[in-house]
Amino acid sequence: MKPQPSESSASPVRRSPLRHLRRLGGFLLLAVPLYGILWFCSPVYHVFINKSVTACHNNMLNVAWAVSMAAGHKKGGLPAYTVDAEGNPLHSWRTLILPYIEETSLYKKIRLDEPWDSEYNQQFHDIILRFYHCRSDHENRDNPTTNYFLVTGPGSLFDGSKPTHGEDFPSRDSASETPLLIESSQSVHWMCPEDVSAADYAADRVSPVSPYHRNIVYTDLRPEILFQPPWWSYFSYTELFFGHILPVALLCLISLVTVLQFVRFFWELPIFGNHFESDQQPEEPSPGSGDGNA
């Protein structure tokens, strides 16, 4: 009688370690294109953000230079706001510097001896001046508002209706740390004589327009962009999640899977004592074959 091969007598079948590389190839075929798409979209988003930052930065710097020129050229200097005989605010510095930002015709139409919100001056309330508006303030894009404020009060260059002159500005190489112009999310009408007090600025009670950056121009006309989002903002903003966290997490996953698959591949090679055997099952003896003792 011909002996039949038993399952217990068959040597264990070990699969080829190349299967790990095949799995890795399939995983990378899906993960790498997704990773590339995310990193392609991230720079596109940051180009948009940087474009807004640059626009706000340039606007503030131009406005600060106009303030400096108005303080040096205007007879009697430039106050943060003008007042009437009773000391009531009339007009903001934003109105007074219009001739220095190529808005002379608008400046001549405004009645400076009347309050900014008088019946006559209200006809100018619908005029939108883009150089007073930060592009990051999307909610007020089509409103005649401003995000730029002078820092006024004791210890500042401007103090209410007290005029400031050109010689009051420090030299350009003084590296002044006194803020002249800042941006705030609390926008007001550009004609409104309202600014930020030095006490509120020192106490950090002024929220920036964007959580990603803060623009400041110092009294020496030196601009600065501060980019200091809190750590939790990376988990709070969808743009930062899809622009930063998701690509980085996917990259870590790709690296981890790649390392594990290569480790498993090399561990099953003969050099580590794990003898390579084919994926093929052992051939069963043919019906006519025997051991010669039949």
C-alpha positions as CSV (number, residue, x, y, z in Angstrom):
1,M,0.0,0.0,0.0
2,K,1.3,3.4,-0.9
3,P,2.0,5.7,2.1
4,Q,0.1,8.9,2.1
5,P,1.9,12.0,3.2
6,S,0.6,13.2,6.6
7,E,0.1,16.8,7.5
8,S,2.2,16.3,10.6
9,S,5.1,15.0,8.5
10,A,5.1,18.0,6.1
11,S,7.5,20.7,6.9
12,P,6.0,24.0,8.0
13,V,5.5,26.4,5.1
14,R,6.8,29.9,5.6
15,R,5.7,32.7,3.3
16,S,8.2,34.8,1.5
17,P,9.5,37.9,3.3
18,L,9.0,39.8,0.0
19,R,5.3,40.1,0.9
20,H,6.2,42.8,3.3
21,L,7.7,44.9,0.5
22,R,4.7,44.3,-1.6
23,R,2.4,45.5,1.2
24,L,4.7,48.5,1.7
25,G,4.5,49.3,-2.0
26,G,0.7,49.2,-2.0
27,F,0.6,51.4,1.1
28,L,3.0,54.0,-0.3
29,L,1.1,54.0,-3.6
30,L,-1.9,55.4,-1.7
31,A,-0.2,57.4,1.1
32,V,2.4,59.3,-0.8
33,P,0.1,60.9,-3.3
34,L,-2.2,62.0,-0.5
35,Y,0.8,63.4,1.4
36,G,1.8,65.3,-1.8
37,I,-1.7,66.7,-2.2
38,L,-1.7,68.0,1.4
39,W,1.7,69.6,1.1
40,F,0.7,71.2,-2.2
41,C,-2.5,72.7,-0.7
42,S,-0.6,73.9,2.4
43,P,1.7,76.3,0.6
44,V,-1.3,77.6,-1.4
45,Y,-3.0,78.4,1.9
46,H,0.1,80.0,3.3
47,V,0.6,82.1,0.2
48,F,-2.8,83.5,0.9
49,I,-2.0,84.2,4.5
50,N,1.4,85.8,3.7
51,K,-0.3,88.0,1.1
52,S,-2.7,89.3,3.7
53,V,0.1,89.8,6.2
54,T,2.2,91.7,3.6
55,A,-0.7,93.9,2.6
56,C,-1.5,94.8,6.2
57,H,2.2,95.4,6.9
58,N,2.6,97.8,3.9
59,N,-0.6,99.7,4.8
60,M,0.5,100.3,8.3
61,L,4.0,101.4,7.3
62,N,2.6,103.8,4.7
63,V,0.1,105.2,7.3
64,A,2.9,105.6,9.8
65,W,5.0,107.5,7.4
66,A,2.1,109.8,6.6
67,V,1.6,110.4,10.3
68,S,5.3,111.4,10.6
69,M,5.2,113.7,7.6
70,A,1.9,115.3,8.8
71,A,3.4,115.9,12.2
72,G,6.5,117.6,10.7
73,H,4.7,119.6,8.0
74,K,1.4,120.7,9.5
75,K,1.5,124.0,11.2
76,G,1.0,123.4,14.9
77,G,1.8,119.7,14.7
78,L,-0.5,116.7,14.5
79,P,-2.8,115.7,17.4
80,A,-4.4,112.3,17.9
81,Y,-7.7,114.2,17.5
82,T,-9.0,117.7,17.2
83,V,-11.4,119.3,19.7
84,D,-13.9,122.1,19.7
85,A,-14.0,125.0,22.1
86,E,-15.5,122.8,24.8
87,G,-12.9,120.1,24.4
88,N,-15.2,117.6,22.6
89,P,-13.4,115.5,19.9
90,L,-14.1,116.5,16.4
91,H,-11.8,114.6,14.0
92,S,-9.3,111.8,14.1
93,W,-5.7,111.9,12.9
94,R,-6.8,109.7,10.1
95,T,-8.8,112.6,8.6
96,L,-5.9,115.0,9.2
97,I,-3.4,113.0,7.2
98,L,-5.5,112.5,4.1
99,P,-3.5,115.0,2.1
100,Y,-0.4,112.8,2.8
101,I,-1.9,109.7,1.4
102,E,-3.2,111.1,-1.9
103,E,-6.7,112.0,-0.6
104,T,-6.5,115.8,-0.8
105,S,-9.8,116.2,-2.6
106,L,-11.6,114.2,0.1
107,Y,-9.8,116.1,2.8
108,K,-11.0,119.5,1.4
109,K,-14.6,118.3,1.3
110,I,-14.8,117.4,5.0
111,R,-15.8,120.2,7.4
112,L,-13.1,120.1,10.1
113,D,-15.0,122.6,12.3
114,E,-17.9,120.2,12.7
115,P,-17.8,116.8,14.4
116,W,-16.9,113.8,12.2
117,D,-20.5,112.5,12.6
118,S,-22.3,115.8,11.9
119,E,-25.1,115.9,9.5
120,Y,-22.9,117.3,6.8
121,N,-19.9,115.0,7.4
122,Q,-22.1,111.9,7.4
123,Q,-22.1,112.0,3.6
124,F,-18.5,110.7,3.7
125,H,-19.3,107.8,6.0
126,D,-19.8,105.3,3.2
127,I,-16.4,106.0,1.6
128,I,-14.1,103.0,2.0
129,L,-10.4,103.7,2.3
130,R,-8.5,100.5,1.7
131,F,-5.2,101.7,3.1
132,Y,-6.9,102.0,6.5
133,H,-8.1,98.4,6.4
134,C,-6.3,95.1,7.0
135,R,-7.0,92.4,4.5
136,S,-7.1,89.8,7.3
137,D,-10.3,91.4,8.6
138,H,-12.6,89.6,6.2
139,E,-15.8,90.5,8.1
140,N,-15.3,94.2,7.4
141,R,-13.9,94.0,4.0
142,D,-16.7,96.0,2.4
143,N,-17.2,98.4,5.4
144,P,-15.7,101.9,5.8
145,T,-13.8,100.8,8.9
146,T,-10.2,100.8,10.1
147,N,-8.1,98.4,12.0
148,Y,-5.2,100.9,12.6
149,F,-4.9,102.8,15.9
150,L,-2.4,105.1,17.4
151,V,-1.2,104.3,20.9
152,T,-2.0,107.3,23.0
153,G,-1.6,108.5,26.5
154,P,1.2,109.0,29.0
155,G,4.5,107.6,27.8
156,S,3.3,107.6,24.2
157,L,4.2,109.9,21.3
158,F,0.6,111.1,21.0
159,D,-1.6,112.2,23.9
160,G,-5.1,113.2,23.0
161,S,-5.5,116.7,21.5
162,K,-1.9,117.6,22.4
163,P,-0.1,118.1,19.1
164,T,2.9,116.1,18.2
165,H,5.7,117.6,16.1
166,G,8.2,116.1,13.7
167,E,11.1,116.6,16.1
168,D,9.3,114.5,18.7
169,F,9.9,111.4,16.6
170,P,13.1,109.5,17.6
171,S,15.8,109.0,15.0
172,R,15.6,106.0,12.7
173,D,18.5,104.3,14.4
174,S,17.3,104.7,18.0
175,A,15.7,101.2,18.1
176,S,12.7,102.6,19.9
177,E,10.4,100.1,21.6
178,T,7.5,102.6,22.0
179,P,4.6,101.6,19.7
180,L,3.3,104.2,17.4
181,L,0.7,102.4,15.3
182,I,-0.9,99.0,16.0
183,E,-3.7,96.9,14.5
184,S,-6.8,95.7,16.3
185,S,-9.7,93.5,15.6
186,Q,-12.0,96.1,17.2
187,S,-12.5,98.1,14.1
188,V,-14.2,101.5,14.0
189,H,-15.1,104.0,11.3
190,W,-12.0,105.5,9.9
191,M,-13.3,109.0,10.7
192,C,-14.0,108.2,14.3
193,P,-11.5,109.8,16.8
194,E,-10.9,106.7,18.7
195,D,-7.5,105.0,19.5
196,V,-5.9,102.6,21.9
197,S,-4.6,103.7,25.2
198,A,-1.1,102.9,26.3
199,A,-2.4,101.2,29.4
200,D,-4.6,98.8,27.3
201,Y,-1.7,98.1,25.0
202,A,0.7,97.4,28.0
203,A,-1.9,95.1,29.6
204,D,-2.3,93.2,26.3
205,R,-6.0,94.0,26.1
206,V,-5.8,94.7,22.4
207,S,-6.7,91.6,20.2
208,P,-5.0,91.4,16.8
209,V,-6.9,91.2,13.6
210,S,-5.6,87.7,12.9
211,P,-4.6,85.0,15.3
212,Y,-1.6,84.2,13.1
213,H,0.2,87.5,13.2
214,R,0.3,91.0,14.8
215,N,1.7,94.1,13.0
216,I,3.3,97.0,14.9
217,V,5.1,100.1,13.9
218,Y,7.3,101.8,16.5
219,T,7.9,105.5,16.9
220,D,11.2,105.3,14.9
221,L,9.0,104.0,12.0
222,R,10.4,100.5,12.4
223,P,7.8,97.9,11.5
224,E,7.6,94.5,13.0
225,I,5.5,91.4,12.4
226,L,4.9,89.2,15.4
227,F,3.9,85.6,14.6
228,Q,3.1,83.9,18.0
229,P,0.0,81.8,17.9
230,P,-0.7,79.9,21.1
231,W,0.0,76.2,21.0
232,W,-3.6,75.2,21.2
233,S,-4.4,77.2,18.1
234,Y,-3.0,74.4,16.1
235,F,-5.9,72.3,17.3
236,S,-8.5,75.0,17.0
237,Y,-8.2,76.2,13.4
238,T,-9.1,74.0,10.5
239,E,-6.6,75.7,8.2
240,L,-3.7,74.9,10.5
241,F,-5.0,71.4,11.0
242,F,-5.1,70.5,7.3
243,G,-2.1,72.7,6.6
244,H,0.3,71.4,9.3
245,I,-0.9,68.6,11.6
246,L,-2.5,66.3,9.0
247,P,0.5,66.3,6.6
248,V,3.0,65.8,9.5
249,A,0.9,63.0,11.0
250,L,0.7,61.3,7.6
251,L,4.4,61.7,7.1
252,C,5.0,60.0,10.5
253,L,2.6,57.2,9.6
254,I,4.4,56.6,6.3
255,S,7.8,56.6,8.0
256,L,6.6,54.2,10.8
257,V,5.0,51.7,8.3
258,T,8.1,51.8,6.1
259,V,10.4,51.1,9.0
260,L,8.2,48.3,10.3
261,Q,7.9,46.6,7.0
262,F,11.6,46.7,6.3
263,V,12.3,45.4,9.8
264,R,10.0,42.4,9.2
265,F,11.5,41.9,5.8
266,F,15.1,41.7,7.0
267,W,14.1,39.7,10.1
268,E,12.8,36.9,7.9
269,L,16.0,36.7,5.7
270,P,18.3,33.7,6.2
271,I,21.1,35.8,7.6
272,F,19.0,36.0,10.8
273,G,18.4,32.3,11.0
274,N,15.0,32.5,9.5
275,H,15.5,30.3,6.5
276,F,13.7,31.5,3.4
277,E,11.1,29.1,2.0
278,S,8.9,29.6,-1.0
279,D,5.3,30.5,-0.9
280,Q,4.5,27.4,-2.9
281,Q,3.0,24.4,-1.1
282,P,5.1,21.2,-1.1
283,E,4.3,18.9,-4.0
284,E,2.3,15.9,-3.2
285,P,3.6,12.6,-4.5
286,S,2.1,11.5,-7.8
287,P,-0.3,8.5,-7.8
288,G,2.2,6.2,-9.5
289,S,5.2,6.9,-7.4
290,G,6.3,4.9,-4.4
291,D,9.2,4.3,-2.0
292,G,10.3,1.2,-3.8
293,N,9.1,-1.1,-1.0
294,A,5.6,-1.5,-2.2
